[in-house]
Amino acid sequence: MKEIYLDNAATTRVDDKVIEAMIPFYNKNYGNASSLHLKGEEARRAVEESRETIAKAIGASYKEVIFTGSGTESNNFTIKGLFFKNYPEKNHIITTKIEHDCVLNACKWLETQGAKISYLDVDEQGFVYAKDIENAITDKTFLVTIIHGNNEIGTIQNLKEIGEVCKRKKVLFHTDACQSFTKVPINVNKDNIDLMTLNAHKIHGPKGVGALYIRNGIDISPLLHGGGQEFKLRSSTENVAGIVGFAKAVKISNWKNVKNMTKLRDYFIEELLKIPNVKLNGAEGEDRLCNNINVSFSNIEGEAVGSFLNVKNIFTSTGSACSSKALEPSHVLTALGLSALEANSSIRISISKYTTKEEIDYALSKIKKTVEKLRKISPLK
């Protein structure tokens, strides 16, 4: 039975060109990038060329890009590293109720260390208002951290508008751009971004490698101490093959794929909404990530829909893959105003550059039959 993978917001298939670029750094140019011999120099050159590629993609200087092990690490590095550098003079962080779990859980932990956190509301499409951010800033605020493209509902925040508020108020602005990088144009200078989280495995690169953009001049405490790699900000032997794969994934990304995914997304949404009592969650059109679809089916569980589809080798999600085993309703969907029942009736579908219309049509036919079958046996009417 053919597999149809529609969970690309969780992770993506690694592009063959990325694998090809990585292989030599496992079996040929396998040196430690901190070693001073020829093998080490080969690895170091690959790391720095990759750093330049990623920096150029976001309008940054290469020394402003720090390689990490994941987007989660980059987010934790930002939030905790800045807190410990600023505390106790400043201890206030502003974020939203729809952030990725790693941001929310890092903030909750910092509250035990003396941090004060403002968790801002969003509207019914998932947008945070710049005015609310401005009103929440106090003389103790040192950081605003807002996700760019939401991992569950695909809503894209206006970074430039938020960045302008933070710049005017002299507060650092960080954004988690793991889902939006290479899908939405980002320029750290034009958008007034001070720190930005990126990772590779959402863009057809390898798992286990991320990056953090840190604007030159920002003082931050490292989370990891050791040999002083990554400009003494992130000690650990560099994952050279992963970093090379990350840069290759960035290099081969293109706006033609984004345009094609957008067309397929809109077609998918249009057909899903023809099913009675189906609701789209999140923003519409250009304010939504090109690969994201999140819908609620009234009176049936999204988990049941996903399980039926899984049997048919159609792979979707009921929310963030990082918390998909949790029984609680999605914190993102409840923040939009959905009831627990509505939130639990939702599934997330996320396509990629490899997704075809034929796959979508097949998935649609199975989704329609599954919803019809589940509604017939549902005790919720």
PyMOL commands that set and color helices and strands:
alter all, ss='L'
color gray80, all
select helices_A, chain A and resi 16-22+24-27+38-58+62-64+71-86+101-111+130-136+159-169+229-232+240-252+255-272+285-287+302-311+321-323+331-335+340-343+357-377
alter helices_A, ss='H'
color red, helices_A
select strands_A, chain A and resi 4-5+65-68+92-96+116-120+141-147+172-176+195-199+210-214+278-280+292-297+314-315+346-350
alter strands_A, ss='S'
color yellow, strands_A
deselect
rebuild
show_as cartoon
